[in-house]
Amino acid sequence: MSEYKTINEKKADWEESTLKKVLDRFPEQQEEFVTGSGHPVERLYLPSGISEEEYIEKIGFPGDYPYTRGVQPTMYRGRFWTMRQYAGFGTAEESNQRYKYLLEQGQTGLSIAFDLPTQIGYDSDDSMSEGEVGKVGVAIDSLKDMEILFEGIPLDKVSTSMTINAPAAVLLAMYIAVAEKQGVTRDKLRGTIQNDILKEYIARGTYIFPPAPSMRLINNIFEFCSKEVPKWNTISISGYHIREAGSTAVQEIAFTIADGIEYVRNAIGVGLDVDSFAGRLSFFFNAHNDLLEEVAKYRAARRIWARVMKEKFNAKKEKSMMMRFHTQTGGSTLTAQQPDNNIVRVTIQTLAAVLGGTQSLHTNSRDEALALPSQESVMIALRTQQIAANESGVTSTIDPLAGSYYIEALTDRIASEAWDYIEKIETMGGMVKAIEKGYAQKEIQDSAYRYQRDVEDGSRIVVGVNKFTVEEEPPKGLLKVDPSLRTVQVEKLAMVKGERDNIAVTASLKALKKGAESEDENLMPLILDAVKKYATLGEISGILREVFGEFQESIVL
Amino acid sequence: MVRILVAKPGLDGHDRGAKYIARALKDAGYEVIYTGIRQTPESIVVTAIQEDVDFVGLSLLSGAHNELFPKVVELLREKDASDIIVFGGGVIPTEDIPFLKEKGIEAVFTQGTPIKEITDFIEKRLEK
């Protein structure tokens, strides 16, 4: 009779005999293997010996708590993720053409990129807007521009995501106003505003006001939408930009969830019932090149959020505990060198997002490290998603990597390290306090610095950058935004100001100011009134700047 | 001691590169001041003169470089501070580089540039 051995005993035998023989003659390529985020990876993962009880508690079933395997019971067997390409540049007219093109190509949702002046609440004619009008997105000064932007696009048929944060209330109000002009009522509108100010302080930089009034605006939106625009995702709590700033995968989900905790706590603090708004919270993550680490990251994030909502905030509705998220492939992973290689990177990242159970996806274009994407590049990026959806087969079963010894071990490890961060931030008094101390910023920066040093010394290889390089001609056919665009936009703005009822505008801005000064008034109806009278984004933001003041960055180096 | 101001003109909040360069130049032994994001060309020039720097490194990823980089050089000239050397980096299309150089930005370092190229530039420029 042969002697019974446990897996671990067998593993020790294997290491002593089979493995050792090979290692003695052929050492491995590296002393230590690490993930894309720099975490150690073992040579081999083995069955964890998880009990059925533990399985049900930690992993469970799709559509059931804790949603590790996904938020819907049928996932992509029922419906593919929403293919949503972030786009917008120049004037509203040009962007409108690009949206119509993308919809014709089979895209299923819109995602609006605004230029930086719009994102920071300046009109195109403001001196702060010099050089920036229409550059990284479309310039919106007043409702007039928004009407042009969505001309011929029925707002009851598409869902629209808007990357807008500090002035989110103003752009949402404009969207509602355009819809009403089209004859579409508020309750039919579907879409998302990013509205995540905390990550702007941490990583993205388009903040306007200090944290307290910013949180108030967010609460106002939560409350207004829960009653008036019930299908709208009121926030997209974003780890994307935290990762782009150089964080690890663990930091990405930990800081994002810590931001989420802060929003929920704040909303409950002003008397909102958790289940009245939590179902409309959505998330936004990155997809980098380490495929398996990314998949584990999404699974861990869902598990943690479900537990936070259930145990910390006593949410009762299932929807309140489900982490629904959008994913974008990692802009910072793209290289200016040999740009076609980026198509391959984006393909890997697409698989990561899909195998991780995303609800919607933006795939970056190959030329994004060089300029705004050209139409041809955007099409390849969209086709990448369509190929993953229709040809790769990974959509046929739910959470197909579950049960991989490595994936499950990695999911557990990422979840546990993220919890440590979340608890640490909670001990500091929450994310606002952690931001004020520069804690999150410093942690991210340290990771970014380590990563770049590894690239510099060659211990981390980036194909085409520090290995496998070639001499290349500068790329051709890059999209360029016409610098005379600002003049056009400024003229349009002057015309709007000349045509509108200026007495009504002044009155609406006065009412807004009064509302902002009294702390408990919901500002959404006042902002809506002002935008309908064609008060500009800069005027509305200017009034709020007067009352709320401006945030000052604490520089952490 | 060589003093360098790393600055972010315009409204763009992408400061990963600027912060990395600032820290790496510090590690290379220079004295580095970082302005933070959303600086106007005017405020960058004021800081450069106040801090008595030898170099100003501008970082921009939004595409506003053709407008904002030359403005910094111009303002330095106006303030009799044209001895301050200006270089830049970020997402800068190759075809824009000759224009920027003509406007007095002495070197442009785009994505993926090893830090050594920047320190070599600084050292060579100091020899002049």
Interface residues (C-beta under 8 A of the other chain):
Chain A: L116 P117 Q119 I120 Y122 M128 S129 E130 G131 E132 K135 V136 E200 A203 R204 G205 T206 E244 A245 G246 S332 T335 A336 Q337 A369 L370 A371 L372 Q445 A448 Y449 Q452 E456 V462 V465 N466 P474 P475 L478 K480 V481 P483 E553 I555 L557
Chain B: G10 L11 D12 G13 H14 D15 R16 K19 Y20 A22 R23 A24 K26 Y34 G36 I37 R38 T40 S62 G63 A64 H65 N66 E67 L68 V91 P93 T94 E95 T110 Q111 G112 P114 I115
